[in-house]
Amino acid sequence: MSLSVDIEHRFDGFTLKAAFEAPPGVTALFGRSGAGKTTLVNAVAGLLRPDAGRITLKDRVLLDSAAHICLPPHRRRLGYVFQDARLFPHLSVAANLDYGTRYASGGGTAMSRSDVIDLLGLAPLLDRRPRHLSGGETQRVAIGRALLSRPEMLLMDEPLAALDATRKADILPYLERLKTAYNLPILYVSHALDEIARLADTLVLLADGRVHSAGPIRTLLSDPALVPVLGVREAGAVIDARVTHHADDGLTTLRIAAGDLYLPGVQAHVGDVVRVRIRAGDVIIARERPKGLSSVNILPVTVTAVQMGDGPGAAIALDAAGDALLARITARSARDLGLQAGMPCFAVLKATSVAQASIGQHLP
């Protein structure tokens, strides 16, 4: 494992007691405000000393309260990107980037200055001061500065929270490029499931200072039992799809194991593989293949689990030829349809319900 965390820390009226493993790739900490996400990442960074616990990174001990070990932040070989970029306002972008090299460690990911500038598209910004940058540009510079410290792991605490939807859409492709271009593990903190669904490989769900669930993101996002934790309006599965055709009417054909999906707004080349987030509330279930619908996305699926909620809703886990989907319908509909595990049926998805922000960029 790249990162192992097992800590306990008490505040007035709140206790964080959390343990998780972050393997290579992007591990996302997700939970509502006050769940303990920032406290956890600050403990990893060395900005907060927990009351007790142990943190290791690639077999290096960062914290061991029993052995009285607590490395200071500058010795942990970590890059940290905060919600507010914290650039030096009196320095140019170039000088802010160069500041990161002052703390470069010997064992981290080797990225040259030119590599970072190319990766994040910073060349046109080098002579500017931070006050002349947009929010997205500011965060890209902050990421570049962190990368130039040659960290063994990158910590990102709500890096897009202060951006509007347009700026967020601008910067997400850079984060996806960072993920695929270099074998650098990332611990990513967010309360926005749309970001996490596009970026993360591993998901750690926090609730009230505890780890509720942890594991591969595809497994957790498609688990009907986790809908109340993820949020009934935001829960949904992610699948990988290959781009096979761009039509003149704006729809793109995406090939998955169960058939073809037709979606608008796909910014990828034919042959690319993209990650698609499909919200549970956008999936309709039919016992028989429907006819005369406006939706062109009808997939044969098999029910794998039925989770009745405490209220009027139900979450239905579906297998689409090996891809996991999730549908959120009313409990009445689930009963009327007689849904149960093993039952074949059809999943219907309205093409325009999948926002462009829910379609990731090219995957390796």
N, C-alpha and C positions, 0 to 999 in steps of 0.2 A: 504494500500500500504506500502511496505517496505521503499521506498525512493521516495521523491517528490522534484523535482528541478524546479525552475523558476527564472532564473538569466539573467542579462544583464551586459556585460563588453565590453569596447572599447579599441582597440589598434590603433596604427597608420595605417590607411587604412583598418581596419577590425573591425566589430562589431559582437559580439556574443550575440544573444538574443534567448534563448532556454528554453523551458519548457517541461517536460516529467515526467511520473510516471514509476517507476521500481517495479513491483510486485515481489513476491517471485520467486526464480529460478534465471536463468542467463539472464540478460538484456545486450544486445550488442549495443554499439555505433559504427555505421558504416558510413563511408564516405570517400571521397578522402582526400589526404593530404591537410591540411589547412582548413578543414571543421569546426574545433573547437572541435574535440574529446578530445584531451589531455587537453585543457583549461577547458573543462567541468569537467573531472575527477579530475583535480587539484583543482578546486573550491569545489568539494564535499569533497576532502581530507583535505581542509584547507590550501593548499600550495599556493593558489591564492585567494585574496579577491576580489570578484566581485564589480563592481560599485554599483549595486543594485540587490535586489532579496531575495529569501527565499529558504532554503534547510531544509528539515526535514527527519529524519530517525526513523521509528517506533515511531512516535509522539514526538520524541526529536528534538528540534530546534537546528540545527547546525549553521544556518545563518539566520538572519532577519535584513536586512539593515534598515528597518523602525524603528525597536526596538533597533538598535545599538547592536545586538547580533552577535558575530562571535567567535565560539569556536576555540581554537587552535587545531592543528592536534592531539596532544596526548590525548585530551579529547573527540575526536569524535568516539572512539571505532571502528576504521576502520583498516583493514590490506591492505597494498599497495604493489603490485608487479610491479616493473618497467620493462621497456624493457631491461635495463642493470641491472643485479641482485643486484648490490651494496652490495655484501658480504664483510665482513671484511677480507682482504687478510692475515692478520697475525694470524687469528683464524682458528681453525679446523672447520669442518662441525658441529660437536657436539656443539662447543662453539658458532658458529653462530646461531644455533637453540636455544640454551639457552638464547641468547640475546633477542629473541622475547618474552620470558616469563617475562622479566623485565617490559614490558608495557602491561601485560595481564589485561584486564578489567574484571569486575565482571559479566557483563550481556551478554557477547558474547557466541558463540558456544563453548561448553566445549569439547576440544579434548586434550587428554593426550599426552605427549611426545611420548610414545610408539605407540599411535594411528597414529600420524602424520608420524612417521618413517615407520610404516607398510604400510600406505596408499600410500606414495610416494616412497617406495622402497629405503629408505635411509640407511638402516643398513650397507651395505658394504662400505659406503662412510664416516662414522662418524669420522674416524681418519685422513682423507685427508684435505689438505689445498685447497682453491679455485683454485689455479693455476694448480692443478692436476685433475680438473674436466672438463668434456666436457660441451658444451653450454647447452645441455638439463639437465644434472645433476646439473649445477649451478642454473638453473631456478627452478628445483624441490626443492633445498635447500631454495631458496628465498621464494617459496610458503610455505614451511614448517615453516620458521621463521615467516612469516605473520600470519599463522594459530595459532601459539603458543602464539600470542598476544591476543587470544580469541576475535576476532573482531565480531561485529554485522553484518558487511558486508565486503566482500573482493573486493578491487579495483584492476583491472589488466589492465595495459596500454601497449598494444602491447607486451605481454610477449613472443611471439614466433617470433617476427619480425626479430630478429638477428640470427635465426636458419635456417639451410638449410633444405631441404625437408625431409631428413632422420631423423634428430634430431627432427623436428616438428612432424613427424609420431610417434617417440618414446614417446614424452611427452603428446600428445593429449589424449591417454587412461588414463593417470593419472588425467587429468583435468575432463574427463568424470566420472572417479571414484569419484573424489571429489564432483562433482555435485550431484551424486546419493547417496553417502554415508551419507551426512550431510545436514541438512536443513539450509544451509548458503547461503543467497543471494549474488550474484556476479554481479558487474558492469564490463563488459568486453569490452575493446576498441580494435578495429582492423580494418584494411583496407583489410583484407583477408577474402573473403566470404566463403571459404572452411572451415575455423575454425569456423566461426559464425554459418554456417549451421549445423555443428555437435554439437555445444555446447548450443546455445542460445534457450531460450523459448520466449523472447520478443526482438523485434528489434526496434531500434531508428535510423532512417536514417537522417543524417545531410548533409546539403548542404549550403555552404556559410554562416556558422554561424547560421543557422536556422534549426529547426526540420522540415524536409520535410514530413515525415510520421512516425508513431509509432503504434505498435500493435503486436499481436502474430506472430511469425516468419513464421509459415506455411501460414498465410493469406497474409503477405507482399511478401514473396518470390514467391508466385504463382500469384501475381497481374500483369497482362500484362502491365498496365500503368506505373509500376515502373521499367521496364527493362532499360530505359535510365539512371536512377539513380543508379541502381545496377550494370550496365555494361552489354552490349549486349553479351559478351563472357562468363560472369560468372553467369548471371541470371539463375534461375532454382528452382524447388520445392524440398521440403523434405517430405518424407513419412516414416512411421514406417512399418516394415515388420518382420514377424516371420520366423525364420530359421526352415525349415522342413526336409532338406536332404542335405548331402554333397556327391557328386558323385565322383567316382574314377578319372574322367577326369578333376577335379579341379573346376567344376561349383557347386555352391550352390543354392538350391531351396529356394526361399523366398516367403512366402504367403502374399499377400495383398488382399484387398476386391475385386479387379477386376480380380484376378487370380494369377498366379505364375510368378515370375521373376527368371531368371537364371543368376547369376552373379559370376565372379571369385573373389578370394581374400577376402572372408568373414571370418574374424577371430572371430567366435562365435560358441557356442554350439547349437545343435538342441534344439528347444524350446525357445531360446533367442529371444528377440525383438531388432532389430537394426534400426538405423535411416539411411536412404539412401538419398543422394542428387543426383538428376537427373537434369543435366543442360538442359536448354531449347534448346540449339543448338544441342543436341544429340537425340532429339525426332523428328521422322518423322511421318507425318499424311497421312493416306490412307482412301479414302471414302469407300472402300470395303476391306474385309479381304484379305491381299496379300498372294500369294502362290509362292513357289519356292525361298524364301529368305534365306540368310545365317543367319539372325537374328532369334533367338528363342523367343524373347520377343515381343509379339503382344497382346495388351490389348484393349478390347472394351471400348470406352470413348464417352463422349458427349461434344460438344463444348459449353462453357459457356460465352465466350467473345472473340471478335476479335479486336485487337488494331493495326491499321496500323501505321507504323513509319514514320518519316519524310524522311527517305531514302528508300532503296530497301527492308527493312525487315518488318516483321509483327510478333507480339506476339499473340499466341493463348492460351487461358485458357481452360483447359480440366478437366472434372470431370470423375474420374475413380472409380465409385461405392462409392463415398464419399471422396476419396483421390483427392487432387488437383494436377494436373500436368500442366506444361507449355511447349509450343513448340515455337521455333523461326524458322520461315521459310521465304521465300521470299514473298513479297507482291503479286508478279505475281502468285505464287503457290496458295496463299490464294484466289485470285480472280478466278483462273482457277478451283479450287475445289469448288468454291461457298460456302466457309465456312461462317457459321452464327450461332448465339446462338441457341441452341436446336438441332443442327444437330448431329446424331450419326455417329461415324467414328471409326478408329482404330489408336492407337498410337504404333509406332514401335521403339524399343530401342535396339541399338547394345550393347551386353553384355560387350564387352571390352572397351566401351566408359566410363563406370563408374569406375573411379580409386579407388584403395583400400582406399586411403585417404578420399574418399567421403562416405565411409561406416563406420558409427559410431559403438561404442561398445555396450555392453548389456545395455538396458534400464530397469528401474523398471517396 
